[in-house]
């Protein structure tokens, strides 16, 4: 480290720019509270809407999960051949291929 300091030589700090003021860090507590309230969900009385949307999303996900569990159960109990599993929705493998192409 001493070698690096010697190699750097004397540093003229008078040419360094002044530090920027840090007054931008100062904030009034009331202003900060009002900013938080404006950013919070449900600030305009729509908290119920948010809860309803979350409940609907949870119900949709639960329904999809239940459907998947039923399909897995049918698959485990189902039949297959060399080309793969057979699903009730598929009459031939070509019909199934279009389902899985997405």
DSSP file (Angstrom, degrees, kcal/mol; ACC not computed):
  #  RESIDUE AA STRUCTURE BP1 BP2  ACC     N-H-->O    O-->H-N    N-H-->O    O-->H-N    TCO  KAPPA ALPHA  PHI   PSI    X-CA   Y-CA   Z-CA
    1    1 A X     >        0   0    0      0, 0.0     4,-2.2     0, 0.0     5,-0.2   0.000 360.0 360.0 360.0 -39.8    0.0    0.0    0.0
    2    2 A X  H  >  +     0   0    0      1,-0.2     4,-2.3     2,-0.2     5,-0.2   0.890 360.0  54.4 -60.8 -37.9    2.9    2.4    0.8
    3    3 A X  H  > S+     0   0    0      1,-0.2     4,-2.4     2,-0.2    -1,-0.2   0.896 107.1  50.6 -64.0 -39.1    4.3    1.7   -2.7
    4    4 A X  H  > S+     0   0    0      1,-0.2     4,-1.8     2,-0.2    -1,-0.2   0.899 110.1  49.8 -65.3 -40.2    1.0    2.7   -4.2
    5    5 A X  H  X S+     0   0    0     -4,-2.2     4,-1.0     1,-0.2    -2,-0.2   0.889 111.7  48.1 -66.2 -38.2    0.9    5.9   -2.3
    6    6 A X  H  < S+     0   0    0     -4,-2.3     3,-0.3     1,-0.2    -2,-0.2   0.892 111.1  51.1 -67.4 -38.8    4.4    6.7   -3.3
    7    7 A X  H  < S+     0   0    0     -4,-2.4    -1,-0.2     1,-0.2    -2,-0.2   0.832 105.9  55.9 -68.2 -31.3    3.6    6.0   -6.9
    8    8 A X  H  < S-     0   0    0     -4,-1.8    -1,-0.2     1,-0.2    -2,-0.2   0.774  95.1-162.4 -72.1 -25.1    0.6    8.3   -6.8
    9    9 A X     <  -     0   0    0     -4,-1.0     2,-0.3    -3,-0.3    -1,-0.2  -0.279  44.1 -18.8  74.6-164.7    2.7   11.2   -5.7
   10   10 A X        -     0   0    0     -4,-0.1     2,-0.5     1,-0.0    -4,-0.0  -0.608  63.9-145.2 -79.8 134.5    1.3   14.2   -4.0
   11   11 A X        -     0   0    0     -2,-0.3     2,-1.0     3,-0.0     3,-0.1  -0.880   5.3-143.2-102.6 128.9   -2.4   14.8   -4.6
   12   12 A X    >   -     0   0    0     -2,-0.5     3,-1.2     1,-0.2     4,-0.2  -0.790  16.5-175.7 -92.5 101.1   -3.6   18.4   -4.9
   13   13 A X  G >  S+     0   0    0     -2,-1.0     3,-1.1     1,-0.2    -1,-0.2   0.626  72.9  77.3 -74.6 -12.3   -6.9   18.4   -3.2
   14   14 A X  G 3  S+     0   0    0      1,-0.3    -1,-0.2    -3,-0.1    -2,-0.0   0.752  92.0  54.1 -69.2 -21.3   -7.6   22.0   -4.1
   15   15 A X  G <  S+     0   0    0     -3,-1.2    -1,-0.3     2,-0.1    -2,-0.2   0.566  86.1 103.6 -87.7  -8.5   -8.4   20.8   -7.7
   16   16 A X  S <  S-     0   0    0     -3,-1.1     3,-0.1    -4,-0.2    -3,-0.0  -0.480  80.3-109.1 -73.5 142.2  -11.1   18.3   -6.4
   17   17 A X        -     0   0    0     -2,-0.2    -1,-0.1     1,-0.1     3,-0.1  -0.341  38.2 -98.9 -69.1 154.6  -14.7   19.4   -6.8
   18   18 A X        -     0   0    0      1,-0.1    -1,-0.1    -2,-0.0     2,-0.1  -0.346  44.2 -96.8 -69.8 154.0  -16.6   20.4   -3.7
   19   19 A X        -     0   0    0      1,-0.1     2,-0.1    -3,-0.1    -1,-0.1  -0.414  41.5-108.2 -69.7 147.1  -19.0   17.8   -2.2
   20   20 A X        -     0   0    0      1,-0.1    -1,-0.1    -2,-0.1     2,-0.0  -0.471  39.3-101.1 -73.4 147.1  -22.6   18.1   -3.2
   21   21 A X        -     0   0    0     -2,-0.1     3,-0.3     1,-0.1    -1,-0.1  -0.369  21.8-149.0 -67.4 149.0  -24.9   19.4   -0.5
   22   22 A X    >   +     0   0    0      1,-0.2     3,-1.8     2,-0.1     4,-0.3   0.081  63.7 114.5-107.1  23.9  -26.9   16.7    1.2
   23   23 A X  G >   +     0   0    0      1,-0.3     3,-1.2     2,-0.2    -1,-0.2   0.670  62.2  75.8 -68.9 -14.1  -30.0   18.8    2.0
   24   24 A X  G 3  S+     0   0    0     -3,-0.3    -1,-0.3     1,-0.2    -2,-0.1   0.682  85.9  64.7 -68.4 -15.5  -32.0   16.6   -0.4
   25   25 A X  G <  S+     0   0    0     -3,-1.8     2,-0.3     2,-0.0    -1,-0.2   0.696  81.4  96.1 -77.8 -18.8  -31.9   14.0    2.4
   26   26 A X    <   +     0   0    0     -3,-1.2     2,-0.3    -4,-0.3    -3,-0.0  -0.563  51.9 169.0 -76.1 131.3  -34.0   16.3    4.6
   27   27 A X        -     0   0    0     -2,-0.3     2,-0.3     4,-0.0    -2,-0.0  -0.999  35.4-117.4-144.6 142.7  -37.7   15.5    4.6
   28   28 A X     >  -     0   0    0     -2,-0.3     4,-2.4     1,-0.1     5,-0.2  -0.590  21.5-133.5 -77.7 137.6  -40.6   16.7    6.6
   29   29 A X  H  > S+     0   0    0     -2,-0.3     4,-2.5     1,-0.2     5,-0.2   0.871 105.9  51.4 -61.3 -39.2  -42.4   13.9    8.5
   30   30 A X  H  > S+     0   0    0      2,-0.2     4,-2.3     1,-0.2    -1,-0.2   0.904 110.4  48.4 -66.2 -41.1  -45.9   15.1    7.5
   31   31 A X  H  > S+     0   0    0      2,-0.2     4,-2.1     1,-0.2    -2,-0.2   0.915 111.9  50.0 -64.1 -42.6  -44.9   15.2    3.8
   32   32 A X  H  X S+     0   0    0     -4,-2.4     4,-2.2     1,-0.2    -2,-0.2   0.918 110.1  50.1 -63.0 -43.9  -43.4   11.7    4.1
   33   33 A X  H  X S+     0   0    0     -4,-2.5     4,-2.3     1,-0.2    -1,-0.2   0.906 110.6  49.5 -61.5 -42.1  -46.6   10.3    5.7
   34   34 A X  H  X S+     0   0    0     -4,-2.3     4,-2.0     1,-0.2    -1,-0.2   0.871 109.3  52.5 -67.2 -34.8  -48.7   11.8    3.0
   35   35 A X  H  X S+     0   0    0     -4,-2.1     4,-1.4     2,-0.2    -1,-0.2   0.914 109.9  48.9 -64.0 -42.4  -46.5   10.3    0.3
   36   36 A X  H  X S+     0   0    0     -4,-2.2     4,-1.3     1,-0.2    -2,-0.2   0.906 110.4  50.4 -63.9 -41.4  -46.8    6.9    2.0
   37   37 A X  H  < S+     0   0    0     -4,-2.3    -1,-0.2     1,-0.2    -2,-0.2   0.879 109.1  51.6 -65.0 -37.6  -50.6    7.2    2.2
   38   38 A X  H  < S+     0   0    0     -4,-2.0    -1,-0.2     1,-0.2    -2,-0.2   0.796 112.8  45.7 -68.9 -28.0  -50.8    8.1   -1.5
   39   39 A X  H  < S+     0   0    0     -4,-1.4    -1,-0.2    -3,-0.2    -2,-0.2   0.660  90.8 101.8 -88.5 -17.3  -48.7    5.1   -2.5
   40   40 A X  S >< S-     0   0    0     -4,-1.3     3,-1.0    -3,-0.2     2,-0.1  -0.406  80.0-109.6 -72.0 141.5  -50.6    2.6   -0.3
   41   41 A X  T 3  S+     0   0    0      1,-0.2     6,-0.1     2,-0.1    -1,-0.1  -0.401 102.9  30.3 -66.4 147.2  -53.1    0.3   -2.0
   42   42 A X  T >  S+     0   0    0      4,-0.1     3,-1.4    -2,-0.1     5,-0.5   0.656  75.2 137.1  81.7  15.4  -56.7    1.0   -1.1
   43   43 A X  T <  S+     0   0    0     -3,-1.0    -2,-0.1     1,-0.3    -4,-0.1   0.756  71.5  47.1 -69.8 -23.1  -56.0    4.7   -0.6
   44   44 A X  T 3  S-     0   0    0     -6,-0.1    -1,-0.3     0, 0.0    -2,-0.0   0.006 130.7 -86.0-107.9  29.6  -59.2    5.7   -2.5
   45   45 A X  S <  S+     0   0    0     -3,-1.4     3,-0.4     1,-0.1     4,-0.2   0.597  99.9 115.7  83.5  10.1  -61.5    3.4   -0.7
   46   46 A X     >  +     0   0    0      1,-0.2     4,-1.8     2,-0.1    -4,-0.1   0.079  31.7 112.4-101.3  25.2  -60.8    0.5   -3.1
   47   47 A X  H  > S+     0   0    0     -5,-0.5     4,-2.2     1,-0.2    -1,-0.2   0.867  77.6  54.7 -62.1 -35.1  -59.3   -1.8   -0.5
   48   48 A X  H  > S+     0   0    0     -3,-0.4     4,-2.6     1,-0.2    -1,-0.2   0.896 104.8  53.4 -65.2 -39.7  -62.3   -4.1   -0.8
   49   49 A X  H  > S+     0   0    0      2,-0.2     4,-2.5     1,-0.2    -1,-0.2   0.906 108.5  49.8 -61.0 -41.8  -61.6   -4.3   -4.6
   50   50 A X  H  X S+     0   0    0     -4,-1.8     4,-2.4     2,-0.2    -1,-0.2   0.920 111.8  47.9 -63.0 -44.6  -58.0   -5.4   -4.0
   51   51 A X  H  X S+     0   0    0     -4,-2.2     4,-2.3     1,-0.2    -2,-0.2   0.896 111.9  49.9 -64.1 -40.1  -59.2   -8.0   -1.5
   52   52 A X  H  X S+     0   0    0     -4,-2.6     4,-2.5     2,-0.2    -2,-0.2   0.900 110.8  49.3 -65.7 -40.3  -61.8   -9.3   -3.9
   53   53 A X  H  X S+     0   0    0     -4,-2.5     4,-2.5     2,-0.2    -2,-0.2   0.912 111.8  48.6 -64.6 -42.2  -59.3   -9.5   -6.8
   54   54 A X  H  X S+     0   0    0     -4,-2.4     4,-2.4     2,-0.2    -2,-0.2   0.899 111.7  49.8 -64.5 -40.0  -56.8  -11.4   -4.6
   55   55 A X  H  X S+     0   0    0     -4,-2.3     4,-2.4     2,-0.2    -2,-0.2   0.912 111.5  48.5 -64.6 -42.9  -59.6  -13.8   -3.5
   56   56 A X  H  X S+     0   0    0     -4,-2.5     4,-2.7     2,-0.2    -2,-0.2   0.915 111.3  50.3 -63.5 -42.9  -60.6  -14.4   -7.1
   57   57 A X  H  X S+     0   0    0     -4,-2.5     4,-2.5     1,-0.2    -2,-0.2   0.915 110.8  49.2 -61.2 -43.2  -57.0  -15.0   -8.1
   58   58 A X  H  X S+     0   0    0     -4,-2.4     4,-2.3     1,-0.2    -2,-0.2   0.900 111.9  48.8 -63.6 -40.7  -56.6  -17.5   -5.2
   59   59 A X  H  X S+     0   0    0     -4,-2.4     4,-2.4     2,-0.2    -2,-0.2   0.909 111.1  50.0 -65.4 -42.0  -59.8  -19.3   -6.2
   60   60 A X  H  X S+     0   0    0     -4,-2.7     4,-2.3     2,-0.2    -2,-0.2   0.920 112.3  47.3 -61.9 -44.1  -58.7  -19.5   -9.9
   61   61 A X  H  X S+     0   0    0     -4,-2.5     4,-2.3     2,-0.2    -1,-0.2   0.893 111.5  50.6 -65.4 -39.3  -55.3  -20.9   -8.9
   62   62 A X  H  X S+     0   0    0     -4,-2.3     4,-2.3     2,-0.2    -1,-0.2   0.898 110.3  50.5 -64.6 -40.0  -56.9  -23.4   -6.5
   63   63 A X  H  X S+     0   0    0     -4,-2.4     4,-2.3     2,-0.2    -2,-0.2   0.915 111.4  47.5 -63.7 -43.9  -59.3  -24.5   -9.3
   64   64 A X  H  X S+     0   0    0     -4,-2.3     4,-2.4     2,-0.2    -2,-0.2   0.894 112.0  50.4 -64.4 -40.1  -56.4  -24.9  -11.8
   65   65 A X  H  X S+     0   0    0     -4,-2.3     4,-2.4     2,-0.2    -2,-0.2   0.903 110.3  49.4 -65.3 -41.0  -54.4  -26.9   -9.2
   66   66 A X  H  X S+     0   0    0     -4,-2.3     4,-2.1     2,-0.2    -2,-0.2   0.911 111.0  50.1 -64.2 -42.1  -57.4  -29.2   -8.5
   67   67 A X  H  X S+     0   0    0     -4,-2.3     4,-2.2     2,-0.2    -2,-0.2   0.907 110.8  49.4 -62.1 -42.8  -57.8  -29.8  -12.3
   68   68 A X  H  X S+     0   0    0     -4,-2.4     4,-2.6     1,-0.2    -2,-0.2   0.913 109.2  52.1 -62.8 -42.9  -54.1  -30.6  -12.6
   69   69 A X  H  X S+     0   0    0     -4,-2.4     4,-2.2     1,-0.2    -1,-0.2   0.890 109.4  50.0 -61.7 -39.3  -54.3  -33.0   -9.7
   70   70 A X  H  X S+     0   0    0     -4,-2.1     4,-2.4     2,-0.2    -1,-0.2   0.905 110.8  49.1 -65.8 -40.4  -57.3  -34.8  -11.3
   71   71 A X  H  X S+     0   0    0     -4,-2.2     4,-2.4     2,-0.2    -2,-0.2   0.899 110.9  50.0 -65.4 -40.3  -55.4  -35.1  -14.6
   72   72 A X  H  X S+     0   0    0     -4,-2.6     4,-2.6     2,-0.2    -1,-0.2   0.910 110.3  50.6 -63.8 -41.6  -52.3  -36.5  -12.9
   73   73 A X  H  X S+     0   0    0     -4,-2.2     4,-2.0     1,-0.2    -2,-0.2   0.919 111.2  47.6 -62.8 -43.5  -54.5  -39.0  -11.1
   74   74 A X  H  X S+     0   0    0     -4,-2.4     4,-1.3     1,-0.2    -1,-0.2   0.888 111.5  52.1 -63.2 -38.6  -56.1  -40.1  -14.4
   75   75 A X  H  < S+     0   0    0     -4,-2.4     3,-0.2     2,-0.2    -2,-0.2   0.929 109.1  48.6 -64.0 -45.0  -52.7  -40.3  -15.9
   76   76 A X  H  < S+     0   0    0     -4,-2.6    -1,-0.2     1,-0.2    -2,-0.2   0.887 119.6  38.6 -63.3 -38.7  -51.4  -42.6  -13.2
   77   77 A X  H  < S+     0   0    0     -4,-2.0    -1,-0.2    -5,-0.2    -2,-0.2   0.608 107.3  89.7 -85.0 -12.3  -54.4  -44.8  -13.5
   78   78 A X  S  < S-     0   0    0     -4,-1.3     2,-0.3    -3,-0.2    -3,-0.1   0.066  75.1-104.7 -80.7-172.4  -54.6  -44.6  -17.3
   79   79 A X        -     0   0    0      7,-0.3     7,-1.9     5,-0.0     2,-0.3  -0.701  30.9-178.7-111.1 163.0  -53.1  -46.5  -20.1
   80   80 A X  E     -A   85   0A   0     -2,-0.3     2,-0.2     5,-0.2     5,-0.2  -0.923   8.6-161.6-149.1 174.4  -50.2  -45.8  -22.4
   81   81 A X  E >   -A   84   0A   0      3,-2.1     3,-1.3    -2,-0.3     0, 0.0  -0.725  52.5 -67.1-143.3-165.1  -48.4  -47.2  -25.3
   82   82 A X  T 3  S+     0   0    0      1,-0.3     3,-0.1    -2,-0.2    -2,-0.0   0.771 129.5  54.7 -64.7 -25.4  -45.0  -46.7  -27.1
   83   83 A X  T 3  S-     0   0    0      1,-0.3     2,-0.3     0, 0.0    -1,-0.3   0.593 119.2 -98.4 -85.6 -10.2  -46.0  -43.2  -28.2
   84   84 A X  E <   -A   81   0A   0     -3,-1.3    -3,-2.1     2,-0.0    -1,-0.3  -0.845  62.9 -14.5 130.2-165.5  -46.9  -42.0  -24.7
   85   85 A X  E     -A   80   0A   0     -2,-0.3     2,-0.5    -5,-0.2    -5,-0.2  -0.357  55.0-134.1 -74.8 152.6  -49.8  -41.5  -22.4
   86   86 A X        -     0   0    0     -7,-1.9     2,-0.3   -11,-0.1    -7,-0.3  -0.941  19.8-165.7-109.7 127.4  -53.4  -41.6  -23.7
   87   87 A X    >   -     0   0    0     -2,-0.5     3,-1.2     1,-0.1     9,-0.0  -0.807  29.4-122.5-109.2 152.9  -55.7  -38.8  -22.5
   88   88 A X  T 3  S+     0   0    0     -2,-0.3    -1,-0.1     1,-0.3    -2,-0.0   0.845 111.6  59.2 -61.1 -33.9  -59.5  -38.8  -22.8
   89   89 A X  T 3  S+     0   0    0      2,-0.0     2,-0.5     1,-0.0    -1,-0.3   0.720  97.4  72.7 -68.4 -19.7  -59.3  -35.5  -24.7
   90   90 A X    <   +     0   0    0     -3,-1.2     3,-0.1     1,-0.2    -3,-0.1  -0.845  49.4 178.7-106.2 125.4  -57.2  -37.1  -27.4
   91   91 A X  S    S+     0   0    0     -2,-0.5     2,-0.3     1,-0.3    -1,-0.2   0.882  79.4   9.0 -84.9 -44.7  -58.5  -39.6  -30.0
   92   92 A X  S  > S-     0   0    0      1,-0.1     4,-1.5    -6,-0.0     3,-0.5  -0.859  81.1-106.8-129.0 166.2  -55.2  -40.0  -31.8
   93   93 A X  H  > S+     0   0    0     -2,-0.3     4,-2.4     1,-0.2     5,-0.1   0.852 117.2  61.6 -61.3 -34.7  -51.7  -38.8  -31.1
   94   94 A X  H  > S+     0   0    0      1,-0.2     4,-1.0     2,-0.2    -1,-0.2   0.873 102.8  50.4 -62.0 -37.0  -51.9  -36.2  -33.8
   95   95 A X  H  > S+     0   0    0     -3,-0.5     4,-0.7     1,-0.2     3,-0.3   0.891 111.6  48.2 -67.1 -38.2  -54.8  -34.5  -32.0
   96   96 A X  H >X S+     0   0    0     -4,-1.5     4,-1.6     1,-0.2     3,-0.8   0.863 100.5  65.1 -69.4 -35.6  -52.7  -34.5  -28.8
   97   97 A X  H 3X S+     0   0    0     -4,-2.4     4,-0.6     1,-0.3    -1,-0.2   0.863  98.8  53.8 -57.7 -36.0  -49.6  -33.0  -30.5
   98   98 A X  H 3< S+     0   0    0     -4,-1.0     3,-0.3    -3,-0.3     4,-0.3   0.815 104.7  55.6 -69.2 -27.9  -51.5  -29.8  -31.2
   99   99 A X  H X< S+     0   0    0     -3,-0.8     3,-0.5    -4,-0.7    -1,-0.2   0.881 113.2  39.7 -68.8 -37.2  -52.4  -29.5  -27.5
  100  100 A X  H 3< S+     0   0    0     -4,-1.6    -1,-0.2     1,-0.2    -2,-0.2   0.429  93.0  86.3 -93.2   0.9  -48.8  -29.6  -26.4
  101  101 A X  T 3<        0   0    0     -4,-0.6    -1,-0.2    -3,-0.3    -2,-0.1   0.671 360.0 360.0 -75.6 -15.8  -47.4  -27.5  -29.3
  102  102 A X    <         0   0    0     -3,-0.5    -1,-0.2    -4,-0.3    -2,-0.1   0.496 360.0 360.0 -78.3 360.0  -48.0  -24.3  -27.4
